[in-house]
Amino acid sequence: MSNKLGRNFNDLIKENQIEHSDEEKIVMIDIRKIRPNPVQPRKSFNRESLDELASSIREHGVIQPVILKPGSNGYILVAGERRVRAAKIAELTQVPAIIRDYNSIYLAELAIMENLQREDLSSIEEALAFKNAIDILKLTHEELGTKIGKSRSYVTNVIGLLNLPASVIDLVNGGKISMGHARSLSKLKDQKEIVLLVERIILENLTVRELENIIRQHKKNDDYKTISKDLRDYTINRVSTYLDNEFDVKINKNTLRISVKNETEMTKLLSYFSVGDETNE
């Protein structure tokens, strides 16, 4: 890993603040030529907040320039996506910008780490940022944790949120269920079970503690989940056939039962398993 990637991410952010030297020019760029950074983890922006910024931009213009990187047929946005979005709402055709020629890895690192510094980043967006950092920058959970001042378990638990079904992630982003609920649900592997629990959270207004109690009970019962009807019927048929249909075979609550009426039938049953008198072997 390069020295650039080995530095603390706070140093990277400070290095790339909007302050510019006399050699860097602020230029007006056609807003249609600006494309979002493909590794930008932030996917949702508060519309009310954007409208407020757009109103300010209509009156005062874009005061702080955005940072762009030259790209094919235009520019890639490095910093300032809220300003660009608000400028579009305000129907501006150009925005002030500083052009910096970052390499792709450095650009990815900067975009990811800039977002990790945001206080308003949702946990799902934080999880996406963590995953991008790990995938693109080739970091382990522990290495990323060290760089951002978090424990390895914190990084692992946050990334685990991305294992939730898409419909559940939408509910989290929409504020329908809390991040506490989401963290508890992310520890489950059964997607159908997660969806069913989410329905209970909403319908029964379950607290996080109540949900954790339910999940804890479910884990205790994991070894006793109901066997599917197809497997149950298949098993009964195979066992009955093996025993020449001489015995009553049933499955009740995941327990296979073979009934015998007397000692004679028991001895006969044992003979099928080569147990008992040597003459039956």
C-alpha positions as a printed Julia matrix, in Angstrom:
281×3 Matrix{Float64}:
   0.0     0.0     0.0
   1.37    3.43   -0.86
   2.39    6.06    1.67
  -0.59    8.09    0.52
  -2.94    5.34    1.65
  -0.97    4.77    4.82
  -1.71    8.2     6.23
  -4.51    8.98    8.61
  -7.65    9.95    6.69
  -8.0    13.19    8.67
  -4.72   14.33    7.1
  -6.14   13.54    3.68
  -9.26   15.62    4.31
  -7.26   18.59    5.58
  -4.98   18.42    2.57
  -7.93   18.6     0.19
 -10.01   21.34    1.76
 -11.28   24.0    -0.64
  -8.44   26.43    0.13
  -6.51   27.04   -3.07
  -3.26   28.63   -4.05
  -2.78   31.52   -6.44
  -1.8    28.98   -9.09
  -5.23   27.36   -8.9
  -7.89   29.2   -10.85
 -11.59   29.21  -10.13
 -13.38   28.62  -13.41
 -17.05   28.52  -14.38
 -18.04   25.05  -15.59
 -21.17   24.04  -17.5
 -23.22   22.07  -14.97
 -24.2    19.57  -17.68
 -20.55   18.49  -17.99
 -20.29   17.48  -14.32
 -20.8    13.81  -13.46
 -21.11   12.35   -9.93
 -18.17   10.48   -8.5
 -18.93    6.76   -9.15
 -17.53    5.81   -5.73
 -19.62    8.38   -3.89
 -21.3     6.38   -1.1
 -23.95    8.97   -0.37
 -27.1     8.11   -2.3
 -29.85   10.15   -0.65
 -30.05   13.89   -0.01
 -32.64   15.68    2.08
 -34.89   17.53   -0.36
 -35.89   20.23    2.12
 -32.24   20.96    2.87
 -31.44   21.11   -0.87
 -34.35   23.5    -1.47
 -33.04   25.81    1.27
 -29.57   25.77   -0.27
 -31.07   26.38   -3.73
 -32.92   29.42   -2.37
 -29.65   30.8    -1.0
 -27.9    30.1    -4.31
 -30.58   32.0    -6.26
 -29.89   35.03   -4.08
 -26.14   34.83   -3.58
 -24.86   32.33   -6.14
 -22.53   29.42   -5.37
 -20.04   31.04   -3.01
 -17.73   28.06   -2.39
 -16.36   26.44   -5.54
 -16.74   22.72   -6.09
 -13.74   20.49   -6.78
 -13.66   18.6   -10.07
 -11.39   16.09  -11.76
 -11.06   15.98  -15.56
 -12.92   13.01  -17.01
 -14.05   11.75  -20.38
 -16.45   14.23  -21.97
 -16.46   16.48  -18.92
 -15.57   16.39  -15.25
 -15.98   14.06  -12.26
 -17.25   15.64   -9.06
 -14.8    15.27   -6.18
 -16.38   17.55   -3.56
 -19.54   19.65   -3.53
 -22.36   17.38   -4.69
 -24.96   19.18   -2.54
 -23.98   22.48   -4.15
 -24.27   21.02   -7.65
 -27.67   19.46   -6.91
 -28.95   22.69   -5.37
 -27.59   24.71   -8.3
 -29.61   22.52  -10.67
 -32.73   23.14   -8.59
 -31.96   26.87   -8.76
 -31.71   26.43  -12.57
 -28.11   27.61  -12.79
 -26.24   26.59  -15.92
 -22.72   27.03  -14.51
 -20.96   26.65  -11.16
 -17.55   27.89   -9.96
 -15.02   25.09   -9.74
 -11.41   24.21   -9.02
  -9.95   21.55  -11.32
  -7.54   19.08   -9.72
  -6.05   16.08  -11.49
  -6.36   13.27   -8.95
  -5.54    9.68   -9.85
  -8.42    7.22   -9.58
  -7.33    5.56   -6.29
  -6.7     8.91   -4.63
 -10.06   10.17   -5.9
 -11.81    7.11   -4.47
 -10.07    7.52   -1.13
 -10.9    11.21   -0.95
 -14.59   10.74   -1.81
 -15.01    7.9     0.66
 -13.23    9.58    3.51
 -14.82   12.97    2.92
 -18.18   11.29    3.37
 -17.08    9.44    6.5
 -16.43   12.82    8.1
 -20.05   13.92    7.6
 -22.16   14.02   10.76
 -25.39   13.59    8.8
 -24.29   10.4     7.03
 -26.86    7.66    7.66
 -25.71    4.27    8.92
 -26.57    2.68    5.57
 -24.5     5.33    3.76
 -21.72    4.76    6.29
 -21.9     1.03    5.54
 -21.61    1.74    1.79
 -18.64    4.02    2.45
 -16.94    1.33    4.55
 -17.53   -1.29    1.85
 -16.19    1.04   -0.86
 -13.1     1.74    1.22
 -12.46   -1.96    1.78
 -13.14   -3.0    -1.82
 -11.39   -0.16   -3.63
  -8.54    0.59   -1.24
  -7.94   -3.1    -0.4
  -8.23   -2.62    3.35
  -9.16   -5.14    6.02
 -11.87   -4.3     8.57
  -9.16   -3.78   11.17
  -7.08   -1.5     8.92
 -10.08    0.66    8.1
 -11.04    0.84   11.77
  -7.54    2.01   12.69
  -7.6     4.72   10.03
 -10.95    6.18   11.1
 -10.57    5.65   14.84
 -13.12    2.83   15.14
 -12.86   -0.76   16.34
 -12.79   -3.7    13.94
 -16.08   -4.97   15.38
 -17.71   -1.58   14.75
 -16.68   -1.68   11.08
 -17.86   -5.3    10.73
 -21.24   -4.59   12.36
 -21.89   -1.52   10.2
 -21.03   -3.37    6.97
 -23.35   -6.15    8.11
 -26.28   -3.77    7.55
 -25.82   -4.26    3.8
 -26.85   -7.91    4.19
 -30.4    -6.81    4.97
 -33.03   -7.25    2.22
 -33.35   -4.21   -0.07
 -36.92   -3.61    1.14
 -35.69   -3.41    4.74
 -32.86   -1.02    3.82
 -35.47    1.22    2.18
 -37.46    1.22    5.44
 -34.33    2.16    7.38
 -33.54    5.0     4.98
 -37.16    6.15    5.2
 -37.06    6.19    9.0
 -39.73    3.48    9.32
 -37.48    1.36   11.53
 -34.54    2.52   13.62
 -30.86    1.79   13.15
 -30.98   -0.15   16.42
 -33.58   -2.46   14.9
 -31.52   -2.74   11.7
 -28.34   -3.71   13.58
 -30.18   -6.46   15.44
 -31.8    -7.76   12.24
 -28.49   -7.75   10.34
 -27.19  -10.55   12.56
 -29.82  -12.92   11.16
 -29.16  -15.01    8.04
 -32.74  -15.95    7.11
 -34.04  -13.18    4.81
 -37.66  -14.31    5.16
 -37.37  -14.26    8.94
 -35.98  -10.72    8.77
 -38.93   -9.52    6.66
 -41.44  -11.15    9.04
 -39.76   -9.53   12.04
 -39.82   -6.14   10.32
 -43.58   -6.51    9.9
 -43.87   -7.19   13.63
 -41.68   -4.18   14.46
 -44.03   -1.91   12.54
 -47.34   -3.52   13.52
 -46.51   -4.11   17.19
 -44.26   -1.08   17.61
 -41.51   -3.3    19.03
 -38.63   -1.67   20.88
 -35.06   -2.72   20.07
 -34.89   -4.64   23.36
 -38.11   -6.5    22.6
 -36.78   -7.37   19.14
 -33.51   -8.66   20.61
 -35.44  -10.88   23.03
 -37.43  -12.34   20.13
 -34.24  -12.94   18.11
 -32.58  -14.55   21.13
 -35.51  -16.93   21.49
 -35.44  -17.7    17.77
 -31.76  -18.62   18.0
 -32.52  -21.04   20.83
 -35.09  -22.7    18.6
 -32.92  -22.75   15.47
 -32.19  -26.47   15.86
 -35.9   -27.19   16.03
 -37.23  -25.43   12.97
 -40.12  -27.26   11.4
 -39.1   -29.71    8.71
 -40.77  -29.01    5.38
 -43.74  -31.21    4.41
 -41.93  -32.47    1.31
 -38.92  -33.63    3.32
 -41.15  -35.1     6.02
 -43.19  -37.13    3.52
 -40.07  -38.26    1.69
 -38.42  -39.41    4.93
 -41.5   -41.34    6.1
 -41.73  -43.05    2.71
 -38.04  -44.02    2.63
 -38.02  -45.37    6.2
 -41.3   -47.25    5.7
 -39.99  -48.82    2.5
 -36.76  -49.84    4.19
 -38.81  -51.51    6.96
 -40.99  -53.3     4.39
 -43.97  -51.24    5.57
 -44.15  -53.4     8.69
 -44.25  -50.52   11.16
 -46.13  -47.29   11.78
 -43.71  -44.45   10.93
 -44.48  -40.83   11.81
 -42.67  -37.51   12.22
 -44.0   -35.25   14.95
 -42.3   -31.99   15.92
 -39.13  -33.02   14.1
 -39.05  -36.35   15.94
 -39.06  -39.56   13.91
 -41.26  -42.18   15.62
 -41.38  -45.88   14.75
 -44.09  -47.62   16.77
 -44.01  -51.28   17.85
 -46.77  -53.22   19.56
 -44.73  -55.77   21.5
 -41.31  -57.32   22.06
 -41.63  -59.45   18.96
 -42.0   -56.37   16.76
 -39.16  -54.66   18.62
 -36.89  -57.63   17.92
 -37.94  -57.55   14.28
 -37.26  -53.82   14.09
 -33.81  -54.29   15.56
 -33.06  -56.9    12.94
 -33.29  -54.26   10.22
 -30.42  -52.41   11.88
 -28.31  -55.54   12.48
 -28.77  -55.22   16.22
 -29.61  -58.15   18.48
 -28.99  -61.86   17.98
 -26.01  -62.88   15.89
 -28.37  -64.96   13.76
 -29.86  -61.74   12.43
 -26.5   -60.44   11.23
